[in-house]
């Protein structure tokens, strides 16, 4: 039974390595609690309060004051290095002071514009230029000494105090923040006074204006540090170094989830400042309306991205760009992701239930094990997306998708369904996309041996009856390439099946014809399949390279000791291929269209022939009948204006409409016939 800690005071408790799966920590005070390596799968932390215990907060405030004192001391030293400009008795000292002043100005400028690292780089560059261009050895030494001290002191002062003020901004409580600010200023002032007293004699020798000027430098440095600390906590990338140090510092002694398993944990409306989540497992963890999520120490988890944190808290990611982000295991249930871009992103094992992904760009998005149950995908761009048989698509709401990203020339590329007047009915999208990951591809890239193909496939089916192998298509590509597609059962190891098939095929191909015949003997299954492959390879018009002219061969199911069905007899695929070949011969006798922009009877009938051959909804007998009508139209097309030919054409078109009646509206054959038959009728003068 899951433990219940709801509403309890758990400050400083040690749960390290414990199994707390499903535990209830809602409304609990878990400040300073240690959950390192704990199993917190499905735990409820809603409305819990994480962060620092009071004694740790006080310690951090004291440390920040000490840093402020150090910063003040370093800035007064920088002021001292500038003070020689007031020493009129020694010209080389004045030049050295001016050099330091220039270096500090450059440091301030580049630090504000590009960050602390750039500011230090500016000083280093100025130092190099100064040494290179110094005309006298004494001047070179003065420049070198000045820059050598000014750089580290300026950088150290700015970094120390910037971290102090960043920590101040990281504290949530107004009183704590006010005390930290007051202490930081007091520490900086005390440090400056200490530095001034230590260097008092040097300031007197430098002149009456040296000390006030040094104080001005210290004030300017403090203001710069405040600015850096503020920008760092506003997540300015230029000051990420300061932010990272401040967050790590502020999380010391806070709630610790380091390396904990937080799969499915619920942090709804929890307060999470000063929390360590490094190396934690955050698969499908819920962060909805979590407070101060930007104050956690995220390590390398997806919480390191500020835009992702904002999305998790608000659920609003409309029109945002998450290209190439590692979002594995993220929980975006019911999130608004319309028009968002996830190109190349990894959303594997993510929870996208009921999310709105309308018009989202999902090109090459990895979705292995992703839960898309009830999600909306209407208008999404799914070019090369990485779905697998573990991707959950149940109840997906989708009217249409695009198979390519849009361009100015083609804003609606490869829309599915093809007919813009048609949409997927409920459940149709999952059926449409399912074959993509339920199909095994056997691609032969050089001289194909039909008998070896038949024997290897039969052996594979008999050795793996659990795979439920079923041939769904064959395609000739080029002159000597061949693709065999087979449907497999869910969960089949396609890699193993493919490797085993080709190992067997290559061995069989190496045998002589007589040796192969000994294996075949009187096995009609192999003979029939061999004939089918051979027929496919001899039909250049029927089996062509590319995605548009593919012969769908349905109903061929080879199991264990069962016979190969659907490939022999009067209605065999071979006979269907012969009919289609005869249609091609008749079409080749027709003249080509004179205008490439206006297809003629030959071109329109060729498109109709391909649509019939490719159809997965039309039974083989009806395919054969439909092709006979296309042949009749081709013969009538030799003299389309003759009344007898027009009558033949009208009868054939009527027959085709009758054959296509009852097919699903989204079937590509229906879409093609709705476009082609009226155009063909018009060319025959039938209106």
TITI-81062 format. One record per residue (C-alpha): x, y, z; residue in one letter. Coordinates in steps of 0.001 Angstrom, whole numbers. Each point is the difference from the previous one (the first is absolute). Example, Ala and Ser with C-alpha at 12.3 -4.5 7.8 and 13.67 -1.06 7.14 Angstrom:
2
{{12300 -4500 7800} "A"}
{{1370 3440 -660} "S"}
REM end
This chain:
687
{{0 0 0} "X"}
{{1322 3436 -961} "X"}
{{1186 2167 2898} "X"}
{{-1887 3181 864} "X"}
{{2052 3030 1086} "X"}
{{-2525 2590 -1103} "X"}
{{96 3255 1947} "X"}
{{2879 -1137 2238} "X"}
{{3099 1915 1057} "X"}
{{2835 -1952 -1626} "X"}
{{2707 2673 145} "X"}
{{3459 -1558 -29} "X"}
{{-1312 -3600 -140} "X"}
{{2231 -2580 -1655} "X"}
{{-1741 -2260 -2558} "X"}
{{3192 -909 -1836} "X"}
{{-332 -3170 -2107} "X"}
{{-3469 -893 1331} "X"}
{{-2840 -1507 -2051} "X"}
{{-2732 2633 189} "X"}
{{-1881 -865 -3195} "X"}
{{-3470 1543 31} "X"}
{{606 1805 3311} "X"}
{{-2119 3054 767} "X"}
{{1993 3129 910} "X"}
{{-2702 2485 -951} "X"}
{{58 3239 2044} "X"}
{{3029 -1333 1941} "X"}
{{2932 2189 1051} "X"}
{{2999 -1756 -1574} "X"}
{{2550 2799 347} "X"}
{{3460 -1493 426} "X"}
{{-1306 -3574 -433} "X"}
{{2370 -2479 -1634} "X"}
{{-1522 -2269 -2694} "X"}
{{3302 -971 -1657} "X"}
{{-344 -3258 -2012} "X"}
{{-3515 -541 1333} "X"}
{{-2710 -1711 -2048} "X"}
{{-2767 2594 -218} "X"}
{{-1853 -1419 -2993} "X"}
{{-3520 1422 -54} "X"}
{{535 1966 3229} "X"}
{{-2259 2978 663} "X"}
{{1802 3251 906} "X"}
{{-2840 2338 -942} "X"}
{{31 3218 2078} "X"}
{{3102 -1217 1866} "X"}
{{2554 2560 1149} "X"}
{{3624 -722 -891} "X"}
{{3095 2113 558} "X"}
{{2393 935 2802} "X"}
{{-402 -448 3716} "X"}
{{376 3195 1994} "X"}
{{3479 -764 1331} "X"}
{{1304 -616 -3509} "X"}
{{-1611 3188 -1251} "X"}
{{1719 1981 2775} "X"}
{{3345 -1627 -794} "X"}
{{-311 878 -3678} "X"}
{{-871 3593 845} "X"}
{{3124 268 2166} "X"}
{{2146 -1477 -2766} "X"}
{{-1491 2445 -2492} "X"}
{{925 2880 2333} "X"}
{{3595 -1253 143} "X"}
{{61 -129 -3800} "X"}
{{-1249 3572 -60} "X"}
{{2803 1037 2326} "X"}
{{2547 -1693 -2256} "X"}
{{-1548 1693 -3021} "X"}
{{200 3433 1649} "X"}
{{3642 -568 858} "X"}
{{830 -1054 -3582} "X"}
{{-1764 3017 -1470} "X"}
{{1890 2424 2278} "X"}
{{3225 -1669 -1132} "X"}
{{-1062 685 -3581} "X"}
{{-538 3598 1012} "X"}
{{3503 74 1450} "X"}
{{1428 -1304 -3296} "X"}
{{-1676 2909 -1792} "X"}
{{1121 2612 2578} "X"}
{{3502 549 -1506} "X"}
{{-1613 2216 -2650} "X"}
{{-42 2690 2715} "X"}
{{3725 -388 711} "X"}
{{1477 2889 -2002} "X"}
{{3571 -705 1096} "X"}
{{411 -3213 -2004} "X"}
{{-1159 -113 -3617} "X"}
{{345 -3766 -384} "X"}
{{-2243 -527 3060} "X"}
{{-2624 2275 -1510} "X"}
{{132 -1952 -3258} "X"}
{{-404 -3250 1932} "X"}
{{-3026 1416 1870} "X"}
{{-1560 1143 -3285} "X"}
{{581 -3466 -1442} "X"}
{{-1831 -1590 2933} "X"}
{{-2862 2475 -360} "X"}
{{-324 -830 -3698} "X"}
{{90 -3692 814} "X"}
{{-2750 405 2617} "X"}
{{-2157 1996 -2397} "X"}
{{451 -2768 -2598} "X"}
{{-805 -2578 2673} "X"}
{{-3216 1800 976} "X"}
{{-1062 449 -3631} "X"}
{{588 -3583 -1147} "X"}
{{-1346 -1503 3212} "X"}
{{-3304 1846 -418} "X"}
{{-210 -843 -3692} "X"}
{{1308 -3560 -93} "X"}
{{556 -1295 3539} "X"}
{{2783 -390 2542} "X"}
{{2126 -2303 -2144} "X"}
{{-25 2545 -2827} "X"}
{{938 2755 2464} "X"}
{{3028 -1944 1181} "X"}
{{895 -702 -3625} "X"}
{{-95 3730 -744} "X"}
{{2513 647 2770} "X"}
{{2254 -2778 -1284} "X"}
{{-163 1429 -3531} "X"}
{{763 3505 1231} "X"}
{{2940 -1401 1985} "X"}
{{1415 -1716 -3095} "X"}
{{-370 3129 -2135} "X"}
{{1560 2172 2685} "X"}
{{3053 -2213 356} "X"}
{{370 -323 -3775} "X"}
{{-129 3735 -596} "X"}
{{1966 1277 3039} "X"}
{{3019 2038 -1199} "X"}
{{2122 -385 3108} "X"}
{{763 -2902 2294} "X"}
{{-1056 1963 3091} "X"}
{{-3363 852 -1549} "X"}
{{-503 -3603 -1049} "X"}
{{656 -1202 3540} "X"}
{{-2411 2581 1446} "X"}
{{-2711 -993 -2490} "X"}
{{535 -3685 634} "X"}
{{-115 379 3776} "X"}
{{-3074 2220 -185} "X"}
{{-1964 -2382 -2206} "X"}
{{1193 -3081 1841} "X"}
{{-1512 1351 3223} "X"}
{{-2995 1827 -1453} "X"}
{{-1358 -3009 -1919} "X"}
{{-252 -2517 2850} "X"}
{{-1124 2618 2547} "X"}
{{-2720 1355 -2306} "X"}
{{-1170 -3481 -986} "X"}
{{149 -1305 3562} "X"}
{{-1819 2996 1415} "X"}
{{-2733 -99 -2589} "X"}
{{-444 -3787 236} "X"}
{{-74 -114 3809} "X"}
{{-2541 2776 370} "X"}
{{-2046 -1062 -3031} "X"}
{{-381 -3448 1559} "X"}
{{-981 1638 3276} "X"}
{{-2764 2017 -1614} "X"}
{{-1067 -2924 -2173} "X"}
{{-444 -2045 3170} "X"}
{{-1965 2908 1437} "X"}
{{-2354 -76 -2990} "X"}
{{-299 -3767 383} "X"}
{{-1492 312 3488} "X"}
{{-3775 93 -22} "X"}
{{-870 1664 3274} "X"}
{{-140 3782 -86} "X"}
{{1497 280 3510} "X"}
{{2860 -2387 -800} "X"}
{{666 1797 -3237} "X"}
{{29 3397 1728} "X"}
{{2398 -1248 2692} "X"}
{{2280 -1514 -2623} "X"}
{{22 3212 -2014} "X"}
{{729 2082 3089} "X"}
{{2750 -2356 1084} "X"}
{{1487 -68 -3491} "X"}
{{229 3785 -117} "X"}
{{1376 114 3552} "X"}
{{2545 -2698 -822} "X"}
{{1105 1777 -3150} "X"}
{{361 3261 1934} "X"}
{{1945 -1704 2779} "X"}
{{2269 -1696 -2518} "X"}
{{621 3293 -1737} "X"}
{{847 1682 3337} "X"}
{{2374 -2825 851} "X"}
{{1722 361 -3326} "X"}
{{185 3769 378} "X"}
{{1603 -289 3448} "X"}
{{2530 -2547 -1228} "X"}
{{935 2227 -2938} "X"}
{{-375 3318 1851} "X"}
{{3674 973 -331} "X"}
{{-22 -773 -3715} "X"}
{{-3100 2165 -488} "X"}
{{1639 2928 1843} "X"}
{{3053 -209 -2242} "X"}
{{-2225 -151 -3105} "X"}
{{-1655 3305 760} "X"}
{{-3179 1417 1607} "X"}
{{-2308 -1234 -2761} "X"}
{{1217 -3578 22} "X"}
{{-2194 -1322 2832} "X"}
{{-3283 1568 -1189} "X"}
{{691 -1269 -3510} "X"}
{{740 -3488 1324} "X"}
{{-3307 157 1916} "X"}
{{-1801 932 -3222} "X"}
{{1559 -3021 -1727} "X"}
{{-1171 -2224 2866} "X"}
{{-3571 1388 -231} "X"}
{{-26 -477 -3778} "X"}
{{1251 -3555 426} "X"}
{{-2712 -735 2558} "X"}
{{-2692 1358 -2319} "X"}
{{1416 -2127 -2828} "X"}
{{-151 -3048 2261} "X"}
{{-3620 701 899} "X"}
{{-851 289 -3703} "X"}
{{1769 -3277 -816} "X"}
{{-1741 -1810 2866} "X"}
{{-3406 1305 -1085} "X"}
{{535 -934 -3658} "X"}
{{1328 -3409 996} "X"}
{{-3175 -832 1916} "X"}
{{-2033 1267 -2961} "X"}
{{1717 -2851 -1887} "X"}
{{2070 2219 -2250} "X"}
{{2243 -2464 -1873} "X"}
{{2927 2451 174} "X"}
{{98 -413 3771} "X"}
{{-794 -3723 223} "X"}
{{3253 -630 1899} "X"}
{{-1132 2239 2855} "X"}
{{-3491 -1507 -12} "X"}
{{1266 -3585 105} "X"}
{{2341 732 2893} "X"}
{{-2700 1893 1918} "X"}
{{-2609 -2764 -525} "X"}
{{2466 -2685 1092} "X"}
{{953 2095 3015} "X"}
{{-3619 682 971} "X"}
{{-929 -3700 -373} "X"}
{{2658 -1093 2493} "X"}
{{-1847 -1494 2936} "X"}
{{-3342 189 -1831} "X"}
{{-2379 -2810 -926} "X"}
{{2041 -2674 -1766} "X"}
{{-1453 -2247 -2728} "X"}
{{3367 -815 -1533} "X"}
{{-110 -3296 -1976} "X"}
{{-3516 -706 1282} "X"}
{{-2589 -1763 -2174} "X"}
{{-2803 2527 -437} "X"}
{{-1785 -1782 -2849} "X"}
{{-3629 1124 5} "X"}
{{466 2144 3128} "X"}
{{-2462 2860 442} "X"}
{{1395 3446 927} "X"}
{{-3149 1982 -778} "X"}
{{175 3405 1772} "X"}
{{3001 -1112 2060} "X"}
{{2580 2607 1073} "X"}
{{3380 -1190 -1241} "X"}
{{2612 2669 687} "X"}
{{3467 -1212 1065} "X"}
{{-693 -3573 -1147} "X"}
{{2636 -2311 -1456} "X"}
{{-1292 -2109 -2923} "X"}
{{3305 -1019 -1553} "X"}
{{-45 -3456 -1632} "X"}
{{-3589 -558 1112} "X"}
{{-2296 -2101 -2224} "X"}
{{-2788 2362 -1024} "X"}
{{-2008 -2129 -2436} "X"}
{{-3582 1324 -187} "X"}
{{396 2027 3197} "X"}
{{-2700 2658 326} "X"}
{{1100 3616 622} "X"}
{{-3285 1777 -656} "X"}
{{-103 3375 1787} "X"}
{{3097 -916 2020} "X"}
{{1474 3052 1741} "X"}
{{3600 1189 -345} "X"}
{{944 -2803 -2369} "X"}
{{2634 2372 -1371} "X"}
{{1798 -159 3371} "X"}
{{693 -3752 -96} "X"}
{{3405 -1487 -783} "X"}
{{-956 -1976 -3134} "X"}
{{3296 -1563 -1040} "X"}
{{-356 -1375 -3541} "X"}
{{-3738 -723 179} "X"}
{{-2533 1677 -2295} "X"}
{{-624 2534 2794} "X"}
{{3198 1842 -920} "X"}
{{-1844 1680 -2894} "X"}
{{-1951 3063 1138} "X"}
{{-2516 -268 -2862} "X"}
{{-679 -3639 868} "X"}
{{-493 880 3676} "X"}
{{-2496 2683 -974} "X"}
{{-1863 -2501 -2185} "X"}
{{-159 -2569 2798} "X"}
{{-1333 2517 2498} "X"}
{{-2570 1688 -2236} "X"}
{{-821 -2668 -2582} "X"}
{{169 2700 -2684} "X"}
{{2468 -718 -2814} "X"}
{{-1904 1368 -2960} "X"}
{{2229 1165 -2869} "X"}
{{3183 -708 2019} "X"}
{{3179 -1518 -1396} "X"}
{{1339 -3172 1617} "X"}
{{2084 -1198 -2950} "X"}
{{2609 -2637 863} "X"}
{{-770 180 3728} "X"}
{{434 -3116 2139} "X"}
{{-3505 -300 1480} "X"}
{{53 -3729 682} "X"}
{{-2554 -922 2630} "X"}
{{-1527 3484 291} "X"}
{{-3600 282 1207} "X"}
{{-2036 2279 -2274} "X"}
{{-3409 -1465 621} "X"}
{{-2766 2349 -1227} "X"}
{{2608 2616 -1005} "X"}
{{-718 2532 -2727} "X"}
{{2689 -715 -2605} "X"}
{{-1804 1300 -3075} "X"}
{{2420 1290 -2663} "X"}
{{2987 -1010 2159} "X"}
{{3135 -1332 -1672} "X"}
{{1652 -3221 1183} "X"}
{{2254 -608 -3017} "X"}
{{2625 -2567 967} "X"}
{{-1126 28 3641} "X"}
{{-37 -3134 2163} "X"}
{{-3460 -515 1517} "X"}
{{466 -3704 681} "X"}
{{-1940 -1307 3024} "X"}
{{-1684 3396 336} "X"}
{{-3594 408 1149} "X"}
{{-1935 1935 -2650} "X"}
{{-3455 -1225 919} "X"}
{{-2717 2431 -1131} "X"}
{{2666 2499 -1100} "X"}
{{-877 2382 -2832} "X"}
{{2611 -539 -2730} "X"}
{{-1986 1656 -2765} "X"}
{{2323 1127 -2802} "X"}
{{3036 -1004 2084} "X"}
{{3220 -730 -1880} "X"}
{{1004 -3550 894} "X"}
{{2661 -575 -2651} "X"}
{{2463 -2658 1203} "X"}
{{-1480 227 3493} "X"}
{{764 -3126 2017} "X"}
{{-3187 -1474 1473} "X"}
{{1047 -3447 1212} "X"}
{{-2308 -1006 2839} "X"}
{{-1737 3375 -52} "X"}
{{-3602 140 1208} "X"}
{{-2107 1947 -2528} "X"}
{{-3331 -1328 1233} "X"}
{{-2723 2547 -734} "X"}
{{2463 2525 -1439} "X"}
{{-1009 2324 -2837} "X"}
{{2216 -291 -3093} "X"}
{{-2117 1782 -2597} "X"}
{{2249 1835 -2441} "X"}
{{3222 -1350 1558} "X"}
{{3086 -441 -2173} "X"}
{{1266 -3544 535} "X"}
{{2878 -264 -2470} "X"}
{{2289 -2872 1050} "X"}
{{-1351 8 3550} "X"}
{{1292 -2820 2171} "X"}
{{-3066 -1916 1149} "X"}
{{358 -3661 958} "X"}
{{-2322 -2824 946} "X"}
{{208 1253 3604} "X"}
{{-1372 3437 -911} "X"}
{{-3540 243 1370} "X"}
{{-2399 1480 -2563} "X"}
{{-3317 -1096 1460} "X"}
{{-2710 2621 -331} "X"}
{{2186 2465 -1906} "X"}
{{-2107 2821 -1426} "X"}
{{1208 798 -3495} "X"}
{{-1846 1218 -3084} "X"}
{{3061 215 -2252} "X"}
{{3808 114 129} "X"}
{{2828 1087 -2285} "X"}
{{2830 -2357 -900} "X"}
{{2477 2828 -678} "X"}
{{818 3408 1483} "X"}
{{-1680 2953 -1728} "X"}
{{1777 2307 -2430} "X"}
{{-1017 3269 -1627} "X"}
{{-642 -1855 -3228} "X"}
{{-1931 -2805 1675} "X"}
{{-1614 959 3330} "X"}
{{-1965 -3290 151} "X"}
{{2551 -2667 -1022} "X"}
{{-1109 -3614 -401} "X"}
{{-3251 375 1895} "X"}
{{-1625 -3199 1214} "X"}
{{-2745 -729 -915} "X"}
{{958 1262 -3469} "X"}
{{-3451 1404 -715} "X"}
{{-198 3350 1798} "X"}
{{-3727 -491 374} "X"}
{{501 -3181 2012} "X"}
{{1126 -492 3607} "X"}
{{884 -2985 2139} "X"}
{{-2957 -1431 1877} "X"}
{{402 -909 3684} "X"}
{{2662 -2682 301} "X"}
{{1040 163 -3660} "X"}
{{3272 1800 649} "X"}
{{1393 -2799 2170} "X"}
{{-986 -2518 -2687} "X"}
{{1635 2191 -2651} "X"}
{{3298 325 1840} "X"}
{{169 -3533 1464} "X"}
{{1614 -1726 -3022} "X"}
{{3007 2276 260} "X"}
{{1302 -1862 3021} "X"}
{{-1748 -3356 -485} "X"}
{{1697 -653 -3357} "X"}
{{3252 -1828 -633} "X"}
{{1983 1058 -3075} "X"}
{{2167 -2508 -1912} "X"}
{{1975 2125 -2451} "X"}
{{2100 -1835 -2612} "X"}
{{2502 2378 -1576} "X"}
{{1522 -2238 -2653} "X"}
{{-944 -2848 -2338} "X"}
{{-3116 -1606 1484} "X"}
{{-474 -3784 90} "X"}
{{-3783 -592 188} "X"}
{{380 -3625 1111} "X"}
{{2400 952 2799} "X"}
{{-2436 2737 1101} "X"}
{{-2873 -2490 123} "X"}
{{1935 -2664 1920} "X"}
{{1537 2496 2478} "X"}
{{-3349 1620 747} "X"}
{{-1734 -3369 462} "X"}
{{2761 -1125 2371} "X"}
{{-253 3227 1989} "X"}
{{-3778 -345 335} "X"}
{{303 -3612 1145} "X"}
{{2783 777 2490} "X"}
{{-1908 2934 1500} "X"}
{{-3746 -722 -39} "X"}
{{-435 2473 2866} "X"}
{{1040 2821 -2376} "X"}
{{-3139 -643 -2124} "X"}
{{1823 1028 -3169} "X"}
{{-2303 1121 -2793} "X"}
{{1160 1400 -3352} "X"}
{{-1700 3311 -695} "X"}
{{1937 1377 -2966} "X"}
{{2721 -535 -2556} "X"}
{{1787 2682 -1941} "X"}
{{2589 -52 -2749} "X"}
{{2437 2890 312} "X"}
{{2259 841 -2896} "X"}
{{1393 -2799 -2134} "X"}
{{1187 -2458 2651} "X"}
{{-1386 1114 3351} "X"}
{{-2979 -1525 1745} "X"}
{{-1969 805 3167} "X"}
{{-2130 -2541 1827} "X"}
{{-2207 1363 2775} "X"}
{{-1532 -2234 2632} "X"}
{{-2298 761 2899} "X"}
{{1115 -1272 3413} "X"}
{{-1618 -529 3357} "X"}
{{412 2742 2593} "X"}
{{3169 -374 2026} "X"}
{{1865 -2044 -2605} "X"}
{{3751 497 -94} "X"}
{{309 1397 -3529} "X"}
{{3761 234 180} "X"}
{{340 -3713 816} "X"}
{{-2534 -1043 -2643} "X"}
{{1700 2065 -2691} "X"}
{{3468 -1289 864} "X"}
{{-1184 -3627 6} "X"}
{{-1794 415 -3329} "X"}
{{2994 1465 -1807} "X"}
{{2420 -2532 1486} "X"}
{{-2206 -2769 -1390} "X"}
{{-600 1822 -3303} "X"}
{{3698 563 -685} "X"}
{{801 -3660 701} "X"}
{{-2826 -1160 -2283} "X"}
{{1040 2400 -2730} "X"}
{{3478 -1526 8} "X"}
{{-1420 -3479 -730} "X"}
{{-298 -1317 -3520} "X"}
{{-3418 -247 -1676} "X"}
{{-13 -3779 423} "X"}
{{768 291 3717} "X"}
{{-2842 2495 408} "X"}
{{-2388 -2336 -1825} "X"}
{{819 -2753 2502} "X"}
{{-1164 2323 2764} "X"}
{{-3179 976 -1830} "X"}
{{-1023 -3434 -1304} "X"}
{{-3788 113 -252} "X"}
{{-666 2767 2538} "X"}
{{-2733 2001 -1705} "X"}
{{343 2788 2537} "X"}
{{3546 774 -1092} "X"}
{{-798 -459 -3689} "X"}
{{-2950 2388 231} "X"}
{{1967 2629 1882} "X"}
{{2912 -363 -2418} "X"}
{{-2362 567 -2938} "X"}
{{-1437 3054 1680} "X"}
{{3449 1552 559} "X"}
{{1020 -858 -3544} "X"}
{{-3172 1604 -1360} "X"}
{{621 3137 2019} "X"}
{{3533 283 -1351} "X"}
{{-1231 -334 -3607} "X"}
{{-2625 2752 245} "X"}
{{1895 3314 -390} "X"}
{{-3212 1982 -328} "X"}
{{-1780 -1779 2794} "X"}
{{2879 -45 2463} "X"}
{{1942 3250 -320} "X"}
{{2479 1843 2152} "X"}
{{-1420 2562 2395} "X"}
{{-2908 339 2346} "X"}
{{-2723 769 -2521} "X"}
{{-50 -3183 -2085} "X"}
{{3 -2802 2522} "X"}
{{-1950 -3216 -301} "X"}
{{-1786 -902 3217} "X"}
{{-245 -3749 327} "X"}
{{-2415 -723 2818} "X"}
{{-1133 -3214 1599} "X"}
{{3187 -2031 -363} "X"}
{{415 -1693 3337} "X"}
{{2718 -2588 581} "X"}
{{-49 -1850 3298} "X"}
{{1710 -3148 1219} "X"}
{{-1472 -2836 -2027} "X"}
{{-2816 1913 -1656} "X"}
{{-170 631 -3717} "X"}
{{809 3261 -1678} "X"}
{{-3348 1533 -845} "X"}
{{-950 2709 -2411} "X"}
{{2816 -591 -2485} "X"}
{{-1222 -2799 -2258} "X"}
{{-2991 -816 -2185} "X"}
{{-2022 2022 -2529} "X"}
{{-66 3083 2220} "X"}
{{3681 -135 952} "X"}
{{2249 3005 239} "X"}
{{1850 -1275 -3037} "X"}
{{-3260 121 -2021} "X"}
{{-744 3445 1367} "X"}
{{3442 1058 -1148} "X"}
{{-726 -1362 -3454} "X"}
{{-3220 1995 -200} "X"}
{{1797 3144 1102} "X"}
{{2680 -701 -2592} "X"}
{{-2658 -212 -2706} "X"}
{{-1395 3326 1171} "X"}
{{3482 1501 -257} "X"}
{{320 -1289 -3576} "X"}
{{-3318 1593 -930} "X"}
{{1006 3278 1638} "X"}
{{3314 73 -1852} "X"}
{{-1923 42 -3282} "X"}
{{-1602 3317 938} "X"}
{{1716 3279 -910} "X"}
{{1749 2030 2712} "X"}
{{-1515 3300 1115} "X"}
{{1248 2961 -2027} "X"}
{{-65 2276 3048} "X"}
{{1818 -1267 3110} "X"}
{{-2225 2201 2155} "X"}
{{-3169 -1609 -1408} "X"}
{{49 -3819 248} "X"}
{{-1799 -1888 -2730} "X"}
{{-1928 -3259 11} "X"}
{{3217 -2046 130} "X"}
{{1354 1814 3043} "X"}
{{-3322 22 1890} "X"}
{{-593 -3702 -605} "X"}
{{3572 -803 1095} "X"}
{{-651 1793 3304} "X"}
{{-3275 -1897 419} "X"}
{{1751 -3307 -739} "X"}
{{2616 709 2679} "X"}
{{-2659 991 2548} "X"}
{{-1876 -3266 -579} "X"}
{{3144 -2116 260} "X"}
{{1124 1743 3205} "X"}
{{-3367 -196 1761} "X"}
{{-9 -1986 3227} "X"}
{{-3797 136 290} "X"}
{{-991 -1512 -3371} "X"}
{{-171 -3849 -166} "X"}
{{2123 -1676 -2676} "X"}
{{-3017 -1063 -2069} "X"}
{{-1321 3543 -97} "X"}
{{3483 1327 -811} "X"}
{{65 -2296 -3019} "X"}
{{-3470 1166 -1084} "X"}
{{925 3664 481} "X"}
{{3165 -451 -2071} "X"}
{{-2066 -1575 -2795} "X"}
{{-2129 3167 -54} "X"}
{{3151 2145 -144} "X"}
{{1138 -2104 -2967} "X"}
{{-3367 596 -1685} "X"}
{{435 3745 532} "X"}
{{3517 -179 -1454} "X"}
{{-1255 -1707 -3146} "X"}
{{-2868 2482 -312} "X"}
{{2470 2843 477} "X"}
{{1485 -629 -3458} "X"}
{{-3065 1744 -1472} "X"}
{{-1619 1816 2942} "X"}
{{-2441 2010 -2120} "X"}
{{-1630 -2981 -1726} "X"}
{{-3485 -646 1352} "X"}
{{612 -3746 419} "X"}
{{3234 676 1908} "X"}
{{-1758 2593 2164} "X"}
{{-2693 -2547 825} "X"}
{{2688 -2526 953} "X"}
{{1715 2622 2150} "X"}
{{-3258 960 1728} "X"}
{{-715 -3645 842} "X"}
{{3546 -554 1315} "X"}
{{-143 3132 2182} "X"}
{{-3372 -1081 1401} "X"}
{{1436 -3433 777} "X"}
{{2994 1526 1746} "X"}
{{-2215 2218 2157} "X"}
{{-1975 -3079 1003} "X"}
{{3183 -1922 906} "X"}
{{1266 2881 2136} "X"}
{{-3320 433 1824} "X"}
{{270 -999 3635} "X"}
{{3725 661 373} "X"}
{{1005 2210 2981} "X"}
{{-138 3694 -823} "X"}
{{3636 475 1031} "X"}
{{1237 -2775 -2299} "X"}
{{2536 1387 -2467} "X"}
{{-1805 -1823 -2837} "X"}
{{-3228 1865 771} "X"}
{{1861 3300 73} "X"}
{{1709 -809 -3306} "X"}
{{-3215 -1103 -1718} "X"}
{{-1866 3103 1157} "X"}
{{2652 2076 -1767} "X"}
{{775 -2173 -3027} "X"}
{{-3389 -1338 -1167} "X"}
{{-1568 3459 -607} "X"}
{{3121 1057 -1919} "X"}
{{-101 -3182 -2104} "X"}
{{-3712 488 -707} "X"}
{{690 3528 -1200} "X"}
{{2678 -1185 -2455} "X"}
{{-2500 -2484 -1436} "X"}
{{-2508 2825 -403} "X"}
{{-2307 -1435 2639} "X"}
{{-376 3233 1973} "X"}
REM end
